[in-house]
Amino acid sequence: MINLEAFFHYYEGKPQQKEAVQMLQDAMPDSLLQAKCAWVQKYRETPPAPKWPLTKEELGEIMLCSPASLPDSLMDDLANCCKTFGINTRENLAYFLGQCGHESAGLRYPVEIASGAAYEGRSDLGNTQPGDGVKFAGTGWLQCTGRHNHQKFADYLRSIGRPDPKVMDIGKTYTSEVYPWSISGFWWQNNDMNRFCASSPSIDAVGARVNGINPPNGAQDRRDYTNRAFRVLGV
């Protein structure tokens, strides 16, 4: 017997798929196609807004920006990111926000300022196709870089039933706008940063794992953002 949830996991709006859905609708009794049906109402149900892990005032103080510049949607996305990717202690959140703060200059740049041309041909970043350097330059608050990181994130979205081909088709200009927290949180979890930060490492050690070199670029700035996060969050 077919499991509909698993079956529609692969729905991509292709002509034959649309035709098949229409066939299914035609075969269903009218009683199951009413707007007041329990399954329709449940499907359309809006989940409660996630609880923010910190206030706008606290995030603004950490990022040196005005709380008024932080929309509710950004705070909701951060809350979902923390829940989804296990950033569930204030210490871990402080490390995460500290690195995001440095990499994005206080949430000002969700995409790398440099063009990314310097990454062209970097096989260590998975940039194996012409144009990959610019297309997959740093994105999200953590400035996740390269085809490899984008592909892993795209694979993750597909694995949870939310395939988004634009991640690979468009690259940084799309992910930086749609997934700035999510792609950062995914990288954080995928690189075992939650476990690493549980041992209370030095800020420089965390920065080295994020930046790839030790000491990391902008070491003092990373310390400043993280230390503010520690103070604001009471760590």
C-alpha contacts under 8 A as a table, 3 or more apart, distances in Angstrom:
res1	aa1	res2	aa2	distance
2	I	7	F	7.01
3	N	6	A	5.49
3	N	7	F	5.99
4	L	7	F	4.74
4	L	8	F	5.99
5	E	8	F	5.49
5	E	9	H	6.27
6	A	9	H	5.11
6	A	10	Y	7.69
7	F	10	Y	6.41
7	F	11	Y	7.68
8	F	11	Y	4.93
9	H	161	G	5.33
9	H	162	R	7.91
10	Y	161	G	7.85
11	Y	14	K	7.65
11	Y	17	Q	6.90
12	E	17	Q	7.59
13	G	17	Q	6.05
13	G	18	K	5.99
14	K	17	Q	5.14
14	K	18	K	6.21
15	P	18	K	5.17
15	P	19	E	6.25
16	Q	19	E	5.04
16	Q	20	A	6.15
17	Q	20	A	5.00
17	Q	21	V	6.22
18	K	21	V	5.13
18	K	22	Q	6.26
19	E	22	Q	5.08
19	E	23	M	6.28
20	A	23	M	5.00
20	A	24	L	6.30
21	V	24	L	5.00
21	V	25	Q	6.21
22	Q	25	Q	5.00
22	Q	26	D	6.12
23	M	26	D	5.12
23	M	27	A	6.28
24	L	27	A	5.17
24	L	28	M	6.39
25	Q	28	M	5.22
26	D	29	P	7.98
28	M	32	L	6.72
28	M	33	L	7.47
29	P	32	L	5.74
29	P	33	L	7.07
30	D	33	L	5.13
30	D	34	Q	6.81
31	S	34	Q	6.01
31	S	37	C	7.65
32	L	37	C	6.32
33	L	37	C	7.13
34	Q	37	C	5.46
34	Q	40	V	7.75
35	A	40	V	6.13
35	A	41	Q	7.17
36	K	40	V	6.74
36	K	41	Q	6.41
37	C	40	V	5.33
37	C	41	Q	6.34
38	A	41	Q	5.24
38	A	42	K	6.10
39	W	42	K	5.09
39	W	43	Y	6.05
40	V	43	Y	5.10
40	V	44	R	6.26
41	Q	44	R	5.15
41	Q	45	E	5.97
42	K	45	E	5.03
49	A	76	D	6.99
50	P	76	D	6.06
50	P	79	A	5.99
50	P	80	N	6.62
51	K	76	D	7.59
51	K	79	A	6.33
52	W	55	T	6.71
52	W	75	M	6.31
52	W	76	D	6.52
52	W	78	L	7.37
52	W	79	A	5.04
53	P	78	L	7.88
53	P	79	A	5.99
53	P	82	C	7.83
54	L	58	E	6.22
54	L	59	L	6.73
54	L	233	L	7.90
55	T	58	E	5.12
55	T	59	L	6.25
56	K	59	L	5.10
56	K	60	G	5.87
56	K	67	P	5.11
56	K	68	A	7.93
56	K	70	L	6.65
56	K	75	M	7.55
57	E	60	G	5.05
57	E	61	E	6.11
57	E	66	S	7.77
57	E	67	P	5.26
58	E	61	E	5.10
58	E	62	I	6.31
58	E	232	V	6.33
58	E	233	L	7.79
59	L	62	I	5.10
59	L	63	M	6.07
59	L	67	P	7.38
60	G	63	M	5.11
60	G	64	L	5.54
60	G	65	C	4.78
60	G	66	S	5.45
60	G	67	P	5.01
60	G	70	L	7.70
61	E	64	L	5.12
61	E	65	C	6.62
61	E	66	S	7.83
61	E	228	R	7.78
61	E	232	V	7.63
62	I	65	C	7.93
62	I	101	G	7.89
62	I	106	G	8.00
62	I	225	Y	6.39
62	I	228	R	5.49
62	I	229	A	5.50
62	I	232	V	7.11
63	M	101	G	5.97
63	M	105	A	7.92
63	M	106	G	4.43
63	M	107	L	6.85
63	M	225	Y	7.09
64	L	106	G	6.45
65	C	69	S	7.11
65	C	106	G	7.11
66	S	69	S	5.38
66	S	70	L	7.34
67	P	70	L	5.42
68	A	71	P	7.12
70	L	74	L	6.37
70	L	75	M	7.15
71	P	74	L	5.36
71	P	75	M	6.67
72	D	75	M	5.05
72	D	76	D	6.04
73	S	76	D	5.02
73	S	77	D	6.09
74	L	77	D	5.11
74	L	78	L	6.26
75	M	78	L	5.05
75	M	79	A	6.22
76	D	79	A	5.04
76	D	80	N	6.22
77	D	80	N	5.09
77	D	81	C	5.98
77	D	181	W	6.55
77	D	182	S	7.54
78	L	81	C	4.92
78	L	82	C	6.15
78	L	181	W	6.00
78	L	182	S	7.87
79	A	82	C	5.26
79	A	83	K	6.25
80	N	83	K	5.13
80	N	84	T	5.89
81	C	84	T	5.19
81	C	85	F	5.94
81	C	87	I	7.83
81	C	181	W	6.21
81	C	182	S	5.46
81	C	185	G	5.88
82	C	85	F	5.46
82	C	86	G	5.74
82	C	87	I	4.57
82	C	88	N	6.29
82	C	93	L	7.94
82	C	185	G	7.11
83	K	86	G	5.52
83	K	87	I	6.52
83	K	88	N	6.77
84	T	87	I	7.95
85	F	185	G	5.85
85	F	186	F	6.32
85	F	188	W	7.71
85	F	189	Q	5.71
86	G	189	Q	7.22
86	G	194	N	7.16
87	I	92	N	6.00
87	I	93	L	5.88
87	I	194	N	6.63
88	N	92	N	6.99
88	N	93	L	7.05
89	T	92	N	5.28
89	T	93	L	6.13
90	R	93	L	4.93
90	R	94	A	6.02
90	R	233	L	6.42
90	R	234	G	7.97
90	R	235	V	6.65
91	E	94	A	5.09
91	E	95	Y	6.44
91	E	197	C	7.77
91	E	198	A	7.85
91	E	200	S	7.99
91	E	230	F	7.05
91	E	233	L	7.96
91	E	235	V	5.83
92	N	95	Y	5.19
92	N	96	F	6.16
92	N	194	N	6.51
92	N	197	C	5.95
92	N	198	A	6.95
93	L	96	F	4.97
93	L	97	L	5.98
94	A	97	L	5.22
94	A	98	G	5.94
94	A	226	T	6.03
94	A	229	A	4.90
94	A	230	F	5.57
94	A	233	L	7.10
94	A	235	V	7.88
95	Y	98	G	5.13
95	Y	99	Q	6.39
95	Y	197	C	7.33
95	Y	203	I	7.43
95	Y	206	V	7.53
95	Y	226	T	5.86
95	Y	229	A	7.60
95	Y	230	F	7.99
96	F	99	Q	5.44
96	F	100	C	6.18
96	F	188	W	7.88
97	L	100	C	4.93
97	L	101	G	5.75
97	L	225	Y	7.59
97	L	226	T	6.85
97	L	229	A	6.90
98	G	101	G	5.10
98	G	102	H	6.43
98	G	222	R	6.05
98	G	223	R	7.39
98	G	224	D	7.77
98	G	225	Y	4.61
98	G	226	T	3.82
98	G	227	N	7.53
98	G	228	R	7.91
98	G	229	A	6.40
99	Q	102	H	5.30
99	Q	103	E	6.15
99	Q	142	L	6.83
99	Q	207	G	6.70
99	Q	210	V	7.64
99	Q	222	R	5.99
99	Q	225	Y	7.35
99	Q	226	T	6.99
100	C	103	E	5.19
100	C	104	S	5.94
100	C	106	G	7.54
100	C	107	L	7.44
100	C	141	W	4.99
100	C	142	L	4.95
101	G	104	S	5.45
101	G	105	A	5.59
101	G	106	G	4.45
101	G	107	L	6.10
101	G	141	W	7.30
101	G	222	R	7.58
101	G	225	Y	6.08
102	H	105	A	5.11
102	H	106	G	6.41
102	H	218	G	7.63
102	H	221	D	6.18
102	H	222	R	5.38
102	H	225	Y	6.57
103	E	106	G	7.84
103	E	141	W	6.28
103	E	142	L	5.54
103	E	143	Q	6.30
104	S	107	L	4.93
104	S	108	R	5.73
104	S	109	Y	4.78
104	S	110	P	6.03
104	S	111	V	7.68
104	S	112	E	7.90
104	S	140	G	7.93
104	S	141	W	5.18
104	S	142	L	6.83
104	S	143	Q	7.28
105	A	108	R	5.54
105	A	109	Y	6.43
106	G	109	Y	7.79
107	L	110	P	6.69
107	L	141	W	6.55
109	Y	112	E	6.72
109	Y	113	I	7.34
109	Y	141	W	7.26
110	P	139	T	5.90
110	P	140	G	4.72
110	P	141	W	5.19
110	P	143	Q	7.22
110	P	176	S	5.19
110	P	177	E	7.21
110	P	180	P	6.15
111	V	137	A	7.66
111	V	138	G	5.73
111	V	139	T	4.42
111	V	140	G	5.97
111	V	141	W	7.51
111	V	143	Q	6.45
111	V	172	K	6.77
111	V	173	T	7.26
111	V	176	S	5.57
112	E	115	S	7.24
112	E	116	G	7.72
112	E	137	A	6.48
112	E	138	G	4.80
112	E	139	T	6.18
112	E	143	Q	6.30
114	A	117	A	7.95
115	S	118	A	7.84
115	S	134	V	5.64
115	S	137	A	7.07
116	G	119	Y	5.48
116	G	120	E	7.33
116	G	133	G	5.05
116	G	134	V	4.24
116	G	135	K	7.52
116	G	136	F	7.44
116	G	137	A	4.81
116	G	138	G	7.54
117	A	120	E	5.46
117	A	133	G	5.17
117	A	134	V	5.22
118	A	133	G	6.71
119	Y	122	R	5.45
119	Y	125	L	7.92
119	Y	127	N	7.45
119	Y	132	D	7.73
119	Y	133	G	4.41
119	Y	134	V	7.29
119	Y	137	A	7.40
119	Y	146	G	7.75
120	E	127	N	6.47
120	E	130	P	7.34
120	E	131	G	6.71
120	E	132	D	6.14
120	E	133	G	4.05
120	E	134	V	7.23
121	G	127	N	5.41
121	G	128	T	5.84
121	G	129	Q	7.38
121	G	130	P	7.51
121	G	132	D	7.57
121	G	133	G	6.99
122	R	125	L	5.49
122	R	126	G	6.58
122	R	127	N	5.25
122	R	128	T	7.18
122	R	133	G	7.63
123	S	126	G	4.72
123	S	127	N	5.28
123	S	128	T	5.99
124	D	127	N	7.46
125	L	145	T	7.03
125	L	146	G	4.74
125	L	147	R	6.34
125	L	148	H	5.72
125	L	149	N	7.56
126	G	146	G	5.99
126	G	147	R	5.05
126	G	148	H	4.59
126	G	149	N	7.98
127	N	130	P	7.91
127	N	132	D	5.19
127	N	133	G	6.32
127	N	146	G	5.99
127	N	147	R	5.38
127	N	148	H	7.25
128	T	132	D	6.98
129	Q	132	D	5.66
130	P	133	G	7.83
131	G	134	V	5.85
131	G	135	K	6.11
132	D	135	K	4.96
132	D	136	F	5.59
132	D	137	A	7.90
132	D	146	G	7.19
132	D	147	R	6.58
133	G	136	F	5.67
133	G	137	A	5.87
133	G	146	G	6.86
134	V	137	A	5.29
135	K	170	I	7.16
135	K	171	G	5.35
135	K	172	K	5.96
135	K	173	T	7.89
136	F	139	T	7.59
136	F	145	T	5.96
136	F	146	G	4.82
136	F	147	R	5.66
136	F	150	H	7.19
136	F	171	G	5.42
136	F	172	K	5.30
137	A	143	Q	7.70
137	A	144	C	7.49
137	A	145	T	5.02
137	A	146	G	5.96
137	A	172	K	6.22
138	G	142	L	7.72
138	G	143	Q	3.93
138	G	144	C	4.81
138	G	145	T	4.29
138	G	146	G	7.32
138	G	172	K	6.93
139	T	142	L	6.92
139	T	143	Q	4.23
139	T	144	C	5.07
139	T	145	T	6.50
139	T	172	K	5.36
139	T	173	T	7.81
139	T	175	T	6.57
139	T	176	S	5.07
139	T	180	P	7.01
139	T	183	I	7.99
140	G	143	Q	5.08
140	G	144	C	6.39
140	G	175	T	6.86
140	G	176	S	4.82
140	G	177	E	7.94
140	G	179	Y	6.69
140	G	180	P	3.77
140	G	181	W	6.26
140	G	182	S	7.90
140	G	183	I	6.19
140	G	184	S	5.80
141	W	180	P	5.65
141	W	181	W	6.41
141	W	184	S	6.14
142	L	184	S	5.27
142	L	210	V	7.96
143	Q	184	S	7.53
144	C	149	N	6.59
144	C	150	H	7.85
144	C	183	I	7.38
144	C	184	S	6.82
144	C	187	W	7.32
145	T	148	H	7.94
145	T	149	N	6.30
145	T	150	H	7.57
146	G	149	N	5.64
146	G	150	H	6.51
147	R	150	H	5.09
147	R	151	Q	5.93
147	R	168	M	7.96
148	H	151	Q	5.19
148	H	152	K	6.26
149	N	152	K	5.20
149	N	153	F	6.26
149	N	187	W	7.65
150	H	153	F	5.15
150	H	154	A	6.12
150	H	167	V	6.80
150	H	168	M	6.67
150	H	171	G	7.36
151	Q	154	A	4.97
151	Q	155	D	6.05
151	Q	167	V	7.92
151	Q	168	M	6.76
152	K	155	D	5.03
152	K	156	Y	6.17
153	F	156	Y	4.96
153	F	157	L	6.33
153	F	183	I	6.63
153	F	186	F	6.99
154	A	157	L	5.18
154	A	158	R	6.35
154	A	163	P	7.03
154	A	164	D	6.74
154	A	165	P	7.36
154	A	167	V	6.17
154	A	168	M	7.14
155	D	158	R	5.14
155	D	159	S	6.16
155	D	163	P	7.83
156	Y	159	S	4.97
156	Y	160	I	6.53
157	L	160	I	5.41
157	L	161	G	6.50
157	L	162	R	5.02
157	L	163	P	5.23
157	L	164	D	6.89
158	R	161	G	5.13
158	R	162	R	5.19
158	R	163	P	4.06
158	R	164	D	7.20
159	S	162	R	7.37
159	S	163	P	7.69
160	I	163	P	7.90
164	D	167	V	6.05
165	P	168	M	5.80
165	P	169	D	6.06
166	K	169	D	4.63
166	K	170	I	5.30
166	K	171	G	7.04
166	K	174	Y	7.05
167	V	170	I	5.88
167	V	171	G	5.22
167	V	172	K	7.78
167	V	174	Y	6.57
167	V	175	T	6.12
168	M	171	G	5.26
170	I	173	T	6.69
170	I	174	Y	5.97
171	G	174	Y	5.69
171	G	175	T	6.25
172	K	175	T	5.17
172	K	176	S	5.65
173	T	176	S	5.58
173	T	177	E	6.58
174	Y	177	E	5.39
174	Y	178	V	6.10
174	Y	179	Y	7.90
175	T	178	V	5.15
175	T	179	Y	4.94
175	T	180	P	6.44
175	T	183	I	7.50
176	S	179	Y	5.81
176	S	180	P	4.94
177	E	180	P	6.28
179	Y	182	S	5.00
179	Y	183	I	5.66
180	P	183	I	5.90
180	P	184	S	6.43
181	W	184	S	5.16
181	W	185	G	6.01
182	S	185	G	5.05
182	S	186	F	5.96
183	I	186	F	5.02
183	I	187	W	6.17
184	S	187	W	5.21
184	S	188	W	6.20
185	G	188	W	4.91
185	G	189	Q	6.20
186	F	189	Q	5.26
186	F	190	N	5.83
187	W	190	N	5.01
187	W	191	N	5.95
188	W	191	N	5.46
188	W	192	D	6.54
188	W	193	M	5.30
188	W	194	N	7.17
189	Q	192	D	5.17
189	Q	193	M	5.82
189	Q	194	N	6.31
190	N	193	M	7.62
192	D	195	R	5.69
192	D	196	F	6.34
193	M	196	F	4.85
193	M	197	C	5.90
194	N	197	C	5.34
194	N	198	A	6.25
195	R	198	A	5.14
195	R	199	S	7.32
196	F	199	S	6.02
196	F	200	S	7.79
196	F	201	P	7.37
197	C	200	S	5.34
197	C	201	P	6.03
197	C	206	V	7.50
198	A	201	P	7.87
201	P	205	A	6.31
201	P	206	V	6.83
202	S	205	A	5.18
202	S	206	V	6.57
203	I	206	V	5.16
203	I	207	G	6.12
203	I	222	R	7.27
203	I	223	R	6.01
203	I	226	T	7.23
204	D	207	G	4.91
204	D	208	A	6.01
204	D	214	N	7.58
204	D	215	P	6.38
204	D	216	P	6.72
204	D	219	A	6.36
204	D	222	R	7.71
204	D	223	R	7.31
205	A	208	A	5.06
205	A	209	R	6.51
205	A	214	N	7.47
205	A	215	P	7.74
206	V	209	R	5.31
206	V	210	V	6.44
207	G	210	V	5.05
207	G	211	N	5.82
207	G	212	G	7.97
207	G	214	N	7.95
207	G	215	P	7.72
207	G	216	P	5.60
207	G	219	A	7.15
207	G	222	R	6.98
208	A	211	N	5.10
208	A	212	G	5.29
208	A	213	I	5.11
208	A	214	N	4.93
208	A	215	P	6.01
208	A	216	P	4.82
209	R	212	G	5.33
209	R	213	I	7.29
211	N	216	P	5.71
211	N	217	N	6.91
212	G	216	P	7.07
213	I	216	P	5.14
213	I	217	N	7.50
215	P	219	A	6.64
216	P	219	A	5.36
218	G	221	D	5.29
218	G	222	R	6.22
219	A	222	R	5.15
219	A	223	R	6.28
220	Q	223	R	4.98
220	Q	224	D	6.17
221	D	224	D	4.99
221	D	225	Y	6.27
222	R	225	Y	5.33
222	R	226	T	6.05
223	R	226	T	5.15
223	R	227	N	5.78
224	D	227	N	5.23
224	D	228	R	6.17
225	Y	228	R	5.26
225	Y	229	A	6.29
226	T	229	A	4.91
226	T	230	F	6.14
227	N	230	F	4.92
227	N	231	R	6.16
228	R	231	R	5.07
228	R	232	V	5.99
229	A	232	V	5.15
229	A	233	L	5.82
230	F	233	L	5.33
230	F	234	G	5.83
230	F	235	V	4.83
231	R	234	G	5.09
231	R	235	V	6.30
232	V	235	V	7.87
